[in-house]
């Protein structure tokens, strides 16, 4: 498994696979060849189908700067390796091809380049299954965050503090952005502030928790949808879940920052396990890979904060993932807005509930985290492509059809 530096990336939304990934690919191509006069970027699969809504073409041209860039949305070619495939062709002054790269944006802003130009980011974790990590930690009397610190080195603590500060900032900016319109055809008004301030008479603790978690998750998700600065956790589309849970414990339950940082390390370990053994890409495995993983990470973090042991941390992460199995990725018009923003709120609530549920269950369950991660990957591969970030099925299809139908009636 790779470093948490590669899982938690601080950057701008709305999509890690459709904006961050293509941006990194173009940056790397330009850096590799100094004599580029012009570029042609061909987008395939999900990048072609939902690239407009995800601002893929915009970010590519912004990254290319003064270099003349042609962008082609190829809706026909099948993507046999990964549904987020792009081709970058560089030309010199005589319009001669310098090189051609085939790039896969595999989720969370991570890219893989076909052929000799393989991913040059090393694996630093010797173990990549939770069961093996759990046994190692028990044998060596380590907590999960201590295992992360031992592998990564203590510099990771400073980076996790930077990640936490970026998460906090995103929550607070989102809460203070009342009345603003989220860019895009849907013309959605920001709602995080309204949710935060809507206090029901005689509000009980459970309802208050729901209100707070929801408002924090929506705040970050609206920031992401507006192109604001967020943290991939593990992706942009699912970036509201973990910050909401951690902010709730820190801001409303007075959990100290050092515990939040440790919980962030625990959550990162879970996200890394999913990223390594399955996928965090909605285009590859549906929204279960994004929101499901974010919920699993957040449940593990919540369990750690609650003082639960490693077995119950696993239980909570497994429960959170298991009950997202089969979740489709069907963003309306390709925007990371409906149903994405609301899903972040639901997953934040479910993460805390999963941690609480793990307290009530027997420690050694029949289903391990590793089993449910493998199951998620197989389920994602079985999903029809319409339900994997193409906006050709599900809510995206029904919404557009109903809008057209209603328009015809009027």
C-alpha positions as semicolon CSV with decimal commas, in nm:
position;residue;x (nm);y (nm);z (nm)
1;X;0,000;0,000;0,000
2;X;0,108;0,354;-0,071
3;X;0,152;0,637;0,177
4;X;-0,141;0,831;0,321
5;X;0,005;1,128;0,134
6;X;-0,144;0,962;-0,174
7;X;-0,485;0,901;-0,015
8;X;-0,547;1,238;0,150
9;X;-0,491;1,499;-0,119
10;X;-0,568;1,865;-0,057
11;X;-0,705;2,032;-0,367
12;X;-1,006;2,174;-0,544
13;X;-1,327;1,992;-0,633
14;X;-1,557;1,886;-0,777
15;X;-1,406;1,546;-0,870
16;X;-1,085;1,368;-0,782
17;X;-1,103;1,131;-1,080
18;X;-1,240;1,383;-1,332
19;X;-1,050;1,698;-1,233
20;X;-0,758;1,615;-1,001
21;X;-0,650;1,309;-1,201
22;X;-0,655;1,474;-1,547
23;X;-0,484;1,780;-1,401
24;X;-0,199;1,570;-1,262
25;X;-0,169;1,380;-1,590
26;X;-0,140;1,696;-1,801
27;X;0,100;1,853;-1,552
28;X;0,325;1,547;-1,566
29;X;0,314;1,531;-1,946
30;X;0,408;1,898;-1,981
31;X;0,685;1,863;-1,723
32;X;0,827;1,561;-1,908
33;X;0,845;1,734;-2,249
34;X;0,962;2,095;-2,256
35;X;0,923;2,133;-2,635
36;X;0,544;2,094;-2,647
37;X;0,374;2,341;-2,879
38;X;0,023;2,195;-2,866
39;X;-0,179;1,918;-2,702
40;X;-0,467;1,695;-2,797
41;X;-0,649;1,527;-2,509
42;X;-0,904;1,258;-2,589
43;X;-1,144;1,161;-2,311
44;X;-1,307;0,819;-2,304
45;X;-1,564;0,635;-2,093
46;X;-1,688;0,816;-1,785
47;X;-1,446;1,105;-1,848
48;X;-1,620;1,165;-2,180
49;X;-1,975;1,106;-2,060
50;X;-1,964;1,324;-1,746
51;X;-1,656;1,536;-1,812
52;X;-1,855;1,853;-1,885
53;X;-2,041;1,835;-1,556
54;X;-1,720;1,755;-1,369
55;X;-1,528;2,043;-1,536
56;X;-1,272;1,804;-1,689
57;X;-1,227;2,011;-2,005
58;X;-1,198;2,332;-1,801
59;X;-0,926;2,198;-1,570
60;X;-0,725;2,052;-1,861
61;X;-0,718;2,386;-2,044
62;X;-0,636;2,572;-1,722
63;X;-0,349;2,333;-1,654
64;X;-0,215;2,359;-2,011
65;X;-0,204;2,738;-1,980
66;X;-0,068;2,900;-2,296
67;X;-0,024;2,567;-2,473
68;X;-0,285;2,529;-2,747
69;X;-0,509;2,241;-2,640
70;X;-0,778;2,048;-2,825
71;X;-1,014;1,833;-2,618
72;X;-1,215;1,551;-2,773
73;X;-1,502;1,373;-2,597
74;X;-1,507;1,023;-2,748
75;X;-1,838;0,864;-2,647
76;X;-1,796;0,549;-2,858
77;X;-1,467;0,379;-2,772
78;X;-1,487;0,107;-2,506
79;X;-1,252;0,133;-2,211
80;X;-1,120;-0,217;-2,144
81;X;-0,869;-0,128;-1,872
82;X;-1,044;0,145;-1,671
83;X;-1,357;0,352;-1,740
84;X;-1,168;0,674;-1,667
85;X;-0,931;0,666;-1,963
86;X;-0,770;0,958;-2,140
87;X;-0,512;0,995;-2,414
88;X;-0,264;1,282;-2,420
89;X;-0,088;1,361;-2,747
90;X;0,187;1,621;-2,757
91;X;0,306;1,802;-3,072
92;X;0,614;2,013;-3,143
93;X;0,638;2,331;-3,354
94;X;0,629;2,130;-3,677
95;X;0,313;1,950;-3,557
96;X;0,509;1,629;-3,520
97;X;0,395;1,393;-3,245
98;X;0,633;1,404;-2,949
99;X;0,465;1,127;-2,750
100;X;0,129;0,969;-2,673
101;X;0,027;0,869;-2,322
102;X;-0,271;0,659;-2,226
103;X;-0,366;0,756;-1,873
104;X;-0,610;0,597;-1,629
105;X;-0,759;0,816;-1,356
106;X;-0,822;0,543;-1,100
107;X;-0,984;0,747;-0,822
108;X;-0,882;0,984;-0,546
109;X;-0,674;1,188;-0,791
110;X;-0,435;0,898;-0,852
111;X;-0,327;0,828;-1,209
112;X;-0,166;0,531;-1,378
113;X;0,015;0,569;-1,711
114;X;0,007;0,279;-1,953
115;X;0,324;0,113;-2,076
116;X;0,674;0,205;-1,959
117;X;0,557;0,518;-1,782
118;X;0,410;0,321;-1,493
119;X;0,301;0,461;-1,162
120;X;0,625;0,561;-0,989
121;X;0,479;0,594;-0,640
122;X;0,624;0,319;-0,418
123;X;0,435;0,095;-0,180
124;X;0,555;0,150;0,176
125;X;0,318;-0,074;0,374
126;X;0,431;-0,439;0,379
127;X;0,079;-0,554;0,473
128;X;-0,237;-0,465;0,279
129;X;-0,510;-0,683;0,433
130;X;-0,680;-0,574;0,754
131;X;-0,657;-0,923;0,905
132;X;-0,278;-0,925;0,865
133;X;-0,246;-0,574;1,005
134;X;-0,469;-0,662;1,298
135;X;-0,265;-0,972;1,385
136;X;0,059;-0,773;1,356
137;X;-0,074;-0,499;1,585
138;X;-0,195;-0,748;1,845
139;X;0,135;-0,935;1,840
140;X;0,335;-0,613;1,880
141;X;0,091;-0,440;2,117
142;X;0,027;-0,155;1,874
143;X;-0,280;0,055;1,810
144;X;-0,373;0,116;1,448
145;X;-0,253;0,476;1,443
146;X;0,078;0,368;1,598
147;X;0,118;0,116;1,315
148;X;0,065;0,399;1,066
149;X;0,316;0,624;1,241
150;X;0,575;0,344;1,251
151;X;0,543;0,280;0,878
152;X;0,511;0,641;0,761
153;X;0,746;0,809;1,006
154;X;0,641;1,087;1,239
155;X;0,637;1,347;0,962
156;X;0,299;1,203;0,871
157;X;0,159;1,358;1,188
158;X;0,237;1,706;1,061
159;X;0,077;1,626;0,727
160;X;-0,234;1,488;0,897
161;X;-0,256;1,814;1,094
162;X;-0,248;1,999;0,761
163;X;-0,521;1,767;0,630
164;X;-0,732;1,823;0,941
165;X;-0,698;2,201;0,913
166;X;-0,809;2,185;0,548
167;X;-1,110;1,976;0,651
168;X;-1,206;2,220;0,926
169;X;-1,173;2,515;0,691
170;X;-1,399;2,345;0,436
171;X;-1,668;2,283;0,698
172;X;-1,658;2,641;0,823
173;X;-1,650;2,799;0,476
174;X;-1,944;2,584;0,375
175;X;-2,146;2,684;0,681
176;X;-2,081;3,052;0,612
177;X;-2,178;3,041;0,244
178;X;-2,552;3,087;0,300
179;X;-2,763;3,177;-0,003
180;X;-2,494;3,120;-0,265
181;X;-2,580;2,923;-0,578
182;X;-2,376;2,614;-0,661
183;X;-2,243;2,642;-1,020
184;X;-2,419;2,432;-1,283
185;X;-2,748;2,377;-1,462
186;X;-2,927;2,259;-1,148
187;X;-2,895;2,604;-0,986
188;X;-2,897;2,461;-0,635
189;X;-2,889;2,699;-0,338
190;X;-2,648;2,616;-0,059
191;X;-2,832;2,458;0,232
192;X;-2,567;2,373;0,496
193;X;-2,630;2,688;0,698
194;X;-3,007;2,631;0,693
195;X;-2,967;2,275;0,819
196;X;-2,727;2,388;1,090
197;X;-2,959;2,663;1,216
198;X;-3,286;2,469;1,195
199;X;-3,327;2,372;1,558
200;X;-3,647;2,185;1,639
201;X;-3,829;2,274;1,961
202;X;-3,729;2,041;2,243
203;X;-3,460;1,894;2,020
204;X;-3,324;1,573;2,171
205;X;-2,962;1,460;2,155
206;X;-3,021;1,219;1,868
207;X;-3,186;1,481;1,648
208;X;-2,918;1,735;1,735
209;X;-2,647;1,489;1,634
210;X;-2,822;1,429;1,301
211;X;-2,856;1,803;1,240
212;X;-2,492;1,874;1,316
213;X;-2,343;1,581;1,122
214;X;-2,566;1,656;0,824
215;X;-2,487;2,027;0,814
216;X;-2,111;1,963;0,835
217;X;-2,118;1,700;0,560
218;X;-2,336;1,918;0,336
219;X;-2,108;2,217;0,399
220;X;-1,801;2,035;0,268
221;X;-1,990;1,872;-0,018
222;X;-2,124;2,209;-0,132
223;X;-1,773;2,350;-0,116
224;X;-1,656;2,062;-0,332
225;X;-1,940;2,106;-0,582
226;X;-1,844;2,474;-0,608
227;X;-1,479;2,396;-0,681
228;X;-1,364;2,485;-0,331
229;X;-1,060;2,352;-0,146
230;X;-1,127;2,013;0,011
231;X;-0,951;1,687;0,101
232;X;-1,001;1,361;-0,086
233;X;-1,134;1,124;0,179
234;X;-1,104;0,908;-0,018
235;X;-1,241;1,112;-0,314
236;X;-1,383;1,457;-0,383
237;X;-1,734;1,319;-0,429
238;X;-1,721;1,163;-0,082
239;X;-1,516;1,439;0,080
240;X;-1,785;1,553;0,323
241;X;-1,825;1,237;0,531
242;X;-1,502;1,211;0,732
243;X;-1,466;1,588;0,798
244;X;-1,824;1,594;0,927
245;X;-1,763;1,312;1,174
246;X;-1,429;1,447;1,295
247;X;-1,557;1,805;1,320
248;X;-1,857;1,686;1,523
249;X;-1,635;1,509;1,775
250;X;-1,386;1,795;1,798
251;X;-1,624;2,092;1,789
252;X;-1,929;1,953;1,968
253;X;-1,789;1,675;2,187
254;X;-1,461;1,847;2,283
255;X;-1,240;1,563;2,163
256;X;-0,881;1,697;2,159
257;X;-0,699;1,752;1,832
258;X;-0,431;1,487;1,894
259;X;-0,706;1,224;1,917
260;X;-0,862;1,357;1,595
261;X;-0,524;1,324;1,420
262;X;-0,491;0,964;1,544
263;X;-0,844;0,891;1,420
264;X;-0,750;1,043;1,084
265;X;-0,461;0,795;1,062
266;X;-0,695;0,504;1,144
267;X;-0,944;0,619;0,881
268;X;-0,664;0,654;0,627
269;X;-0,551;0,299;0,688
270;X;-0,903;0,173;0,610
271;X;-0,922;0,386;0,297
272;X;-0,584;0,258;0,184
273;X;-0,695;-0,104;0,227
274;X;-0,998;-0,042;0,005
275;X;-0,797;0,153;-0,252
276;X;-0,534;-0,124;-0,273
277;X;-0,759;-0,431;-0,274
278;X;-1,067;-0,294;-0,449
279;X;-1,140;0,055;-0,582
280;X;-1,239;0,402;-0,467
281;X;-1,353;0,502;-0,817
282;X;-1,721;0,563;-0,880
283;X;-1,661;0,507;-1,251
284;X;-1,520;0,163;-1,178
285;X;-1,739;0,037;-0,892
286;X;-2,027;0,281;-0,838
287;X;-2,086;0,508;-0,543
288;X;-2,030;0,220;-0,299
289;X;-1,660;0,266;-0,378
290;X;-1,670;0,635;-0,286
291;X;-1,940;0,694;-0,024
292;X;-1,916;0,335;0,103
293;X;-1,544;0,371;0,161
294;X;-1,583;0,716;0,318
295;X;-1,845;0,578;0,556
296;X;-1,621;0,283;0,644
297;X;-1,327;0,514;0,711
298;X;-1,543;0,742;0,925
299;X;-1,694;0,453;1,123
300;X;-1,344;0,330;1,205
301;X;-1,242;0,682;1,311
302;X;-1,554;0,715;1,524
303;X;-1,489;0,379;1,691
304;X;-1,134;0,479;1,771
305;X;-1,250;0,808;1,923
306;X;-1,504;0,614;2,132
307;X;-1,216;0,407;2,274
308;X;-1,312;0,078;2,110
309;X;-1,055;-0,195;2,049
310;X;-0,922;-0,310;1,713
311;X;-1,184;-0,584;1,670
312;X;-1,471;-0,343;1,717
313;X;-1,303;-0,087;1,493
314;X;-1,301;-0,355;1,223
315;X;-1,665;-0,440;1,297
316;X;-1,777;-0,081;1,256
317;X;-1,582;-0,036;0,931
318;X;-1,725;-0,362;0,795
319;X;-2,084;-0,270;0,889
320;X;-2,051;0,071;0,727
321;X;-1,921;-0,075;0,400
322;X;-2,155;-0,375;0,396
323;X;-2,467;-0,160;0,401
324;X;-2,352;0,046;0,105
325;X;-2,301;-0,255;-0,121
326;X;-2,458;-0,201;-0,462
327;X;-2,490;0,176;-0,429
328;X;-2,496;0,327;-0,777
329;X;-2,320;0,638;-0,905
330;X;-2,573;0,832;-1,112
331;X;-2,502;1,206;-1,085
332;X;-2,762;1,424;-1,257
333;X;-2,608;1,607;-1,557
334;X;-2,271;1,472;-1,438
335;X;-2,252;1,724;-1,153
336;X;-2,132;1,615;-0,809
337;X;-2,452;1,758;-0,660
338;X;-2,763;1,537;-0,680
339;X;-2,763;1,283;-0,517
340;X;-2,401;1,325;-0,409
341;X;-2,431;1,606;-0,153
342;X;-2,715;1,442;0,037
343;X;-2,540;1,106;0,033
344;X;-2,247;1,255;0,223
345;X;-2,483;1,360;0,501
346;X;-2,651;1,018;0,519
347;X;-2,313;0,842;0,527
348;X;-2,184;1,064;0,810
349;X;-2,486;0,972;1,022
350;X;-2,450;0,605;0,930
351;X;-2,079;0,608;1,019
352;X;-2,143;0,714;1,379
353;X;-2,434;0,471;1,404
354;X;-2,213;0,189;1,274
355;X;-1,960;0,261;1,547
356;X;-2,233;0,254;1,811
357;X;-2,374;-0,068;1,670
358;X;-2,035;-0,235;1,687
359;X;-2,044;-0,184;2,065
360;X;-2,357;-0,397;2,086
361;X;-2,243;-0,685;1,867
362;X;-2,015;-0,977;1,938
363;X;-1,652;-0,897;1,866
364;X;-1,571;-1,175;1,621
365;X;-1,826;-1,156;1,341
366;X;-1,859;-1,398;1,052
367;X;-1,794;-1,126;0,795
368;X;-1,454;-0,959;0,809
369;X;-1,363;-0,621;0,664
370;X;-1,145;-0,794;0,402
371;X;-1,439;-1,006;0,285
372;X;-1,671;-0,709;0,247
373;X;-1,404;-0,510;0,059
374;X;-1,361;-0,797;-0,187
375;X;-1,739;-0,822;-0,218
376;X;-1,768;-0,451;-0,291
377;X;-1,517;-0,481;-0,573
378;X;-1,695;-0,777;-0,732
379;X;-2,032;-0,606;-0,692
380;X;-1,896;-0,292;-0,857
381;X;-1,767;-0,487;-1,154
382;X;-2,112;-0,648;-1,191
383;X;-2,293;-0,314;-1,197
384;X;-2,415;-0,206;-1,540
385;X;-2,205;0,077;-1,681
386;X;-2,514;0,302;-1,662
387;X;-2,472;0,297;-1,284
388;X;-2,101;0,376;-1,279
389;X;-2,065;0,753;-1,316
390;X;-2,190;0,780;-1,673
391;X;-2,519;0,963;-1,595
392;X;-2,692;0,724;-1,836
393;X;-2,904;0,545;-1,577
394;X;-3,066;0,569;-1,237
395;X;-3,161;0,910;-1,098
396;X;-2,975;1,093;-1,376
397;X;-3,181;0,921;-1,645
398;X;-3,514;0,949;-1,460
399;X;-3,463;1,315;-1,374
400;X;-3,380;1,421;-1,728
401;X;-3,668;1,217;-1,870
402;X;-3,917;1,369;-1,622
403;X;-3,788;1,721;-1,687
404;X;-3,843;1,668;-2,058
405;X;-4,186;1,512;-2,000
406;X;-4,302;1,791;-1,770
407;X;-4,173;2,053;-2,013
408;X;-4,375;1,890;-2,294
409;X;-4,691;1,894;-2,076
410;X;-4,651;2,263;-2,002
